[in-house]
Amino acid sequence: MPPSTDHRAAGAAAERRACRMLLLRGWRICARNWIGGGGELDIVASRWRTLLIVEVRQRVTGAAAVASVDRAKLDRTVASARALVRSHGLERYRLRFDVIGFPPDGRAVWRCDVLQVGQPGR
């Protein structure tokens, strides 16, 4: 199997695992791999009046996975989240951006509220 296929399979497995973690914590999965606004949103979940955007990363350590999300990726994620909000009329939701990182041992590192932004479109 080519490395790119292995990489995609590992990424998809990490996203499925992140979805299970979210579901166990009461989140409803609204979308996976949503593309729009110049980027992709790995997971979109909701709970009460919060719309959670989750970037899932897999690296050598959980800390490295979380740290691999740079400013450019955050900017693309915000642009995509704003496009999602506009296209589906979700302005009433508070946006929250989290990163869930997985090292090879599978122990998740979950960093909440990695970015504070105002309400989209305002």
Secondary structure, 3 states (H helix, E strand, C coil): CCHHHHHHHHHHHHHHHHHHHHHHCCCEEEEEEEEECCEEEEEEEEECCEEEEEEEEECCCHHHHHHCCCHHHHHHHHHHHHHHHHHHCCCCCEEEEEEEEECCCCCCEEEEEEECCCCCCC
